[in-house]
Amino acid sequence: MSLDDLYRRVIMDHYQHPRNKGTFEDGTVSIELNNPTCGDRISLQLHLEKGKITKAMFTGEGCSISLSSASMMTEAVKGLTYEQALELVDLFSRMMQGEEIDMEKFPLEDIEALTGVAKFPARIKCATLAWKALEKGVNEHK
């Protein structure tokens, strides 16, 4: 199996079996963003307590890249401080722009499966939608 095949499988697993999909009652922050170009829509809920993200869940509609990225992001940010989460947003954005980055900095190795998205500029907005929601939510709450 090639690396590309493995990455496709990881993306499809997160798309077909999303982690942290749903809502919760005690959300500190709720953010809704959409990508009108392709119709992706993400609603992100964050529970923020004492400078940390204690819970993250999402709902939405969209392509496999958009929803699998949201699944991966919600897994990666739980337990992080606001600053650590914003650093991940920056790192992910740079990865989507094609920069070589240290994948060890991501607390979830599945995120590496999204590196190939950088080759398809039209799909970058799909992959970054949930991350932009995270950035907006954390910045509004700080």
Secondary structure as UniProt FT lines:
FT   HELIX           3..16
FT   TURN            19..20
FT   TURN            25..26
FT   STRAND          29..35
FT   TURN            36..39
FT   STRAND          40..49
FT   TURN            50..51
FT   STRAND          52..61
FT   HELIX           64..77
FT   TURN            78..79
FT   HELIX           82..96
FT   TURN            97..98
FT   HELIX           103..105
FT   HELIX           109..119
FT   HELIX           121..141
//
